[in-house]
């Protein structure tokens, strides 16, 4: 498939125009015209680019690309080396951030819900394109039991901030990656628990003082599955040779 046609296909699927983001979504660095082999991964790090080169990939498809709002504009240093490697090896770079978080079937939030056996009931925010989601468990869990489930599914021990009342967990809200500040909205809507990737110092007090369980399950760990699902969809429905590379990141 032509690289511009691939961007059009991804845009039709993920609808980036529907949500305001902190970076451009779509084709960020243009490479060779014909795309047959795609390497997918969470972040367009130098290590992932090197794996794309080794795999003779025509394109790299990621969740975290480049050109973030507020980042230095000069293409030099680490940023320059990454982009130089892509250009010199004629590799296309496609990146989809919030559109991949919120997609109802291929998205990070949707896939995390599926993995943790959460029944999705809607969005946490009062808007059509909520970044955070709400749902419920079929059977109430203890905080310890949910922490064990997260560990078993993501292969990462979550940090669990337990409220003083240690209430059972039936309702839950979540936002993969750096979504920790949605905890206050989740608490205001009476959720028993909130799950995200990262934690901030203030998150601890939000959980304790508002009586809500909080689980920090890892930014990378919670966002592996959307980009993996997107690649599998491209392989199954559009005939691409897709390789998923999981570059370990403890954050």
C-alpha positions as a printed Julia matrix, in Angstrom:
251×3 Matrix{Float64}:
   0.0     0.0    0.0
   1.13    3.55  -0.69
   2.35    5.37   2.45
  -0.18    8.19   2.01
  -2.98    5.67   1.48
  -1.92    3.98   4.72
  -2.17    7.29   6.57
  -5.64    7.8    5.11
  -6.69    4.32   6.26
  -5.39    4.94   9.78
  -7.09    8.34   9.92
 -10.39    6.84   8.81
 -10.08    4.22  11.53
  -8.89    6.4   14.43
 -10.56    9.76  13.55
  -7.85   12.07  14.96
  -9.84   15.14  13.89
 -12.4    14.46  16.63
 -10.08   15.16  19.57
  -7.65   17.95  20.43
  -4.19   16.49  21.05
  -0.72   17.57  22.18
   1.05   16.4   19.03
   0.34   15.79  15.33
  -1.33   12.45  14.61
  -0.6    10.6   11.39
   2.49   10.45   9.19
   5.17   12.38  11.1
   8.27   11.44   9.08
   7.87   10.42   5.44
   9.84    7.46   4.1
   9.56    5.11   1.15
   6.39    5.15  -0.91
   5.46    1.47  -0.72
   4.65   -0.03   2.7
   4.54   -3.78   3.17
   6.22   -4.42   6.53
   5.3    -2.41   9.64
   6.97   -2.5   13.04
   4.71   -1.43  15.92
   5.69   -0.32  19.41
   4.73    2.09  22.17
   7.38    4.8   21.79
   9.57    5.83  18.83
  12.8     5.49  20.81
  16.15    4.95  19.12
  16.06    1.29  20.19
  12.7     0.79  18.48
  13.98    2.53  15.33
  16.99    0.2   15.32
  14.63   -2.79  15.52
  12.7    -1.36  12.55
  15.95   -1.14  10.59
  16.92   -4.72  11.55
  13.46   -5.94  10.52
  13.7    -4.11   7.19
  10.41   -2.41   8.04
   8.96    0.15   5.64
   7.11    1.9    8.45
   7.16    2.37  12.2
   3.74    2.77  13.86
   3.72    4.02  17.46
   1.6     5.56  20.2
   4.25    8.09  21.3
   5.84    9.87  18.36
   7.45   13.31  18.08
   6.74   17.05  17.89
   4.96   17.42  21.23
   3.49   20.75  22.25
   6.09   22.75  24.17
   9.1    20.61  23.26
  12.21   22.31  21.77
  11.8    22.73  18.02
  15.41   22.27  16.79
  16.09   18.81  15.39
  19.36   18.13  17.2
  20.83   15.86  19.85
  18.72   12.82  20.73
  15.8    14.04  18.6
  18.09   14.69  15.64
  19.66   11.24  15.84
  16.29    9.51  15.9
  14.91   11.42  12.92
  18.19   11.08  11.01
  18.03    7.29  11.4
  14.48    7.23  10.05
  15.3     9.43   7.07
  18.57    7.7    6.21
  16.82    4.32   6.23
  13.75    5.63   4.36
  11.33    4.52   7.11
   7.91    6.11   7.52
   6.92    7.09  11.06
   3.22    7.1   11.96
   2.07    8.12  15.44
  -1.38    8.19  17.05
  -1.7     9.45  20.6
  -5.12   10.29  22.11
  -7.02    8.8   19.14
  -5.47    5.45  20.03
  -6.24    5.88  23.74
  -9.96    6.36  23.14
 -10.78    4.05  20.21
 -13.71    1.87  21.36
 -12.23   -1.46  20.27
  -8.55   -0.97  19.36
  -7.76    1.67  21.97
  -5.54    1.42  25.05
  -8.46    1.95  27.43
 -10.65   -0.58  25.66
  -7.91   -3.21  25.62
  -7.02   -2.67  29.29
 -10.69   -3.12  30.2
 -10.8    -6.35  28.22
  -7.64   -7.66  29.9
  -8.86   -6.8   33.41
 -12.39   -8.1   32.72
 -14.06   -4.72  33.25
 -17.51   -4.13  31.79
 -17.32   -0.7   30.11
 -20.3     1.52  30.93
 -19.21    4.87  29.44
 -16.85    7.81  29.57
 -15.73    9.5   32.78
 -15.78   12.99  31.27
 -19.03   14.63  30.25
 -18.08   14.86  26.58
 -18.4    12.64  23.49
 -14.66   11.86  23.34
 -13.78   11.14  26.96
 -10.14   10.16  27.46
 -10.95    8.33  30.72
 -13.52    5.54  31.02
 -15.84    4.05  33.65
 -17.04    0.52  34.19
 -17.72   -2.18  36.74
 -16.61   -5.64  37.74
 -19.1    -8.5   37.57
 -18.2    -9.34  41.14
 -16.77   -6.97  43.76
 -13.04   -7.32  44.44
 -10.8    -6.43  47.34
  -7.98   -3.99  46.65
  -5.49   -6.81  47.1
  -7.34   -9.01  44.61
  -7.39   -6.26  41.96
  -3.68   -5.56  42.49
  -2.99   -9.26  41.97
  -5.09   -9.29  38.79
  -3.22   -6.28  37.4
   0.11   -7.96  38.17
  -0.96  -11.21  36.54
  -2.23   -9.49  33.38
   0.42   -6.78  32.88
   3.38   -8.61  34.47
   4.03   -5.52  36.57
   3.4    -5.01  40.28
   1.11   -1.99  40.6
   1.48    0.64  43.29
  -1.76    0.49  45.28
  -2.87    3.44  47.39
  -5.57    2.02  49.64
  -8.15    4.27  51.35
  -8.61    3.93  55.11
 -11.96    2.19  54.76
 -10.47   -0.39  52.31
 -13.9    -0.7   50.68
 -14.73   -3.44  48.15
 -14.29   -2.47  44.5
 -17.23   -2.78  42.16
 -17.15    0.45  40.13
 -13.92    1.57  38.52
 -12.6     4.35  36.29
  -9.36    4.24  34.36
  -7.1     6.1   31.95
  -3.96    4.47  30.6
  -0.61    6.28  30.61
  -0.33    9.63  32.36
  -3.96    9.89  33.39
  -3.5    10.11  37.16
  -5.19   13.51  37.52
  -8.54   12.04  36.5
  -8.67   10.52  40.01
 -10.47   13.57  41.41
 -13.21   13.37  38.79
 -13.51    9.63  39.44
 -13.85   10.26  43.17
 -16.45   12.99  42.6
 -18.53   10.49  40.62
 -18.43    7.91  43.38
 -16.06    5.38  41.81
 -14.63    2.75  44.14
 -11.28    2.69  42.33
  -9.2     4.45  39.71
  -6.44    2.93  37.57
  -3.85    4.74  35.45
  -0.28    4.29  34.36
   1.63    6.96  36.26
   1.31    8.42  39.75
   2.17   11.89  41.07
   2.92   12.91  44.65
  -0.5    14.54  44.91
  -2.3    11.38  43.77
  -1.65    9.68  47.1
  -3.52   12.34  49.04
  -6.36   12.44  46.51
  -6.88    8.7   47.03
  -6.58    8.72  50.83
  -8.67   11.81  51.5
 -11.44   10.98  49.03
 -11.73    7.31  49.95
 -10.91    5.81  46.56
  -8.53    2.96  45.71
  -5.78    4.01  43.31
  -3.59    1.72  41.21
  -0.55    2.95  39.3
   0.08    0.15  36.81
   2.81    1.7   34.63
   2.63    4.1   31.69
   4.26    1.68  29.28
   2.58   -1.42  30.72
  -0.92    0.02  30.33
  -0.28    1.27  26.79
   1.23   -1.79  25.1
  -2.03   -3.2   23.94
  -3.63   -0.53  21.77
  -0.74   -0.27  19.31
  -0.42   -4.06  19.31
  -4.14   -4.42  18.5
  -3.9    -1.8   15.75
  -1.04   -3.69  14.13
  -2.9    -6.99  14.35
  -5.91   -5.34  12.72
  -3.74   -4.07   9.85
  -2.29   -7.56   9.36
  -5.62   -9.38   9.5
  -7.75   -7.02   7.43
  -5.24   -5.34   5.1
  -2.51   -7.91   4.53
   0.49   -6.1    6.01
   3.41   -7.96   7.51
   3.32   -6.57  11.07
   5.88   -7.11  13.82
   5.24   -5.94  17.41
   8.31   -4.97  19.45
   7.94   -4.46  23.19
  10.83   -2.29  24.42
  10.75   -2.71  28.19
  10.21    0.48  30.18
   9.74    0.36  33.98
   7.85    3.69  34.1
